[in-house]
Amino acid sequence: MEKKITTPLSEEVVESLRVGDKVLISGYIYTARDAAHKRMVEAIERGESPPLELQGQVIYYVGPTPPKEGMVIGSAGPTTAVRMDKYVEPLLKLGLKGMIGKGYRTPKFKELIKKYKAVYFAAVGGVAVLLQKHIKSSEIIAYEDLGTEAIRKLYVEDFPVIVAYDIYGGDIFESGRQRFARIELDR
């Protein structure tokens, strides 16, 4: 059974999530990839505010394709998340509570989400068109010159993700490897 959550995320919601939980997110989330993360962190380092209020927010690592006529957004599948790890701490310090991407994260990242009480959700890659159907609105709010990597504010309904890392040290990638190693040993 899926857990339904809404944004912005509270600490209580983050504390209730465990690795492997299937989650449906509704509310506003923001898109940002490498170039946008770099600009946000550079702005923060200069003492400026980032282009969005980060408290309780969720960032989706995606560079959606342009929409076809009559559509809100084009294909919107997750990108590899580990590339954002070098930028994440300043955003967590400002209250970022969730990130959506694909793939594993670094050990340092895992420590940071425990420290700042945040969660990393995995979205399934390769199903961009299906994920797109859960996005009900899309508006560029910053860095329009970055094209598909501009920061967008998306409104999503029941956007499907899985908790990949939680604040308790849970790691879906490690537990999955261990589980499949046990299966191999049992053969």
N, C-alpha and C positions, 0 to 999 in steps of 0.2 A: 504494500500500500504506500502511496506517495504522501509526503508531508507537503501541505500547501503553506507557502510563506509569502509575505508581501514586503516590498521595499518602502522606505529604508529599513535596514535590518537593525534590530536592537541587540544588545548584549545577550539578553535572555534567549532570543531566537538562535543566535550563534551558539550559545551554551547547550541548546537542546539538540543540535545536529551532531550526528555521528557518522564516521566513515561508512560508506555503503548505503546511506539513506538515499532513497529516491525522492527528489524534491521538485515541486512545481512552483516556479517563481512568477508572481504577478506584481505589476507596478513599474516604476521607472528604473531603468538601468542605463549605463553609459558605455559607449564603445571607445576603445583606445588600444592602439598597438605600439610598436617600438618607438616610432618617431614622435607620437603624441606623448608617450610616457617621458621621453627624453626632454621635450619642451616643458612639460609640467614640472619635472624635477628641477630643471634649470631655473624656472620661474621661482620655485620655492626656495632654492639656494640663494637667489638674489633678494629674498625677502618679500616677494610678490605673492599674491594669492593665485592658486590654480584657477582655471576657467570654470570650475564647478565646485560646489560645496560637497566635500567628501564624507562628511559625518554620516555614517550608516549606509553609505552607498555601495553599489555593486558595479564593477567594471567588467565588461565582456570583451575579451581579446578577439576582435573580429574586424575585418576590413570588407564590409559587404560590397557586392557588385551593384552597379546601378540598377534601379528598378525598371521592370518592363512597364509599359503603359497600363495604368489602372492598378498598379501594385504599390504598396507602401515602401518596400525595400527589395533589393535583389537577393540572391543567395547569401546566406549569413551564417556560414559554418565557423567554428572556432579555429583559432590559430595556435601554434605551439606556444605554450605559456612560459617555459623556462627562460625565454629571451627577455622577459620583463622582470626577472628576479633582481637584477642590479638596480632597478628603479623603485622597487616596492616599499622599502622602509619609510621614506618621507611621506608617501601616501597613507600608509598605515598610521603614522604618527598623527595625521590630520583626520583620522577617523574612518578610513576605508574599511568596510567590514566583509566584503565578498569580492571574489574574482572568479570569472568563468573562462575556461580555456580547454586545451587538450594537452595531455601528456603530463609527465612527472615534473617535479620542482626540485630545487637544490635543498640540501640539508639545512643551510642557513635560512631559506624561505620557511621551512617547516618550523624552525625555532621562532621566527618572527611572527607567524600567525598564532602561535601559542602566547607569545609575549603581548601582542596587541589584540588578542581575542578576535580573530577573523577566520574566515573559512574559504577554502578553495573548492570550487565546483568543477567537475569535468562535464563537458558537453560532448556528445558523440560526433566525431568528425565523419565526413562523408555523407551526411544527411542534411546539408545546408538548406535545401529546398523545403524539407520538412520543418526545420527550426524556424525558417522564415515565416511560416504560417502562424506562429505564436507571437510575432511582432506586429503590433496594431498601429503604431505610429513611429515616425523617424524624423528627427530634426537635427541638422548640424548646428552645434553650439560653439565650436572653437576649431581653429586651425583648418579652415576650409581649403587652404592652399595644399594641404596634404592629400587631397582627393579621397580615396577610399579609407585612408588612415585618419581622416578628420575625426574629431570627437563628436559623437552623435548622442542625443538623448532618445532612447527608445522606450516605448510603452509596450510591455509584454504581458501576455495572459497565459498562465500555466506553462511557462517555458521549462522544458524538462532537462534536469541536470542530476548528477549524482555527487554526493559529498565525497571528494577525493582525499582531502586532508582536513582534519578537525583540530580544535584547540587542545585535544587530549593526546596529541601525538599520533593519532591514527593516520595510516597511509595506505590507501587502496592499492597502490601499485606494489608496495612491498608485501602486503598481506596476500595479494593475488599471486605473486611469485611463490610465496611460501606454500600456499594452498596447492598450486599446480605441481610444485616439487614433491609434496607429500603424495599426490596422486601417482606421479611417476615412480616413487619408491614403493608404492603399494602394488605395482604391476608385477 
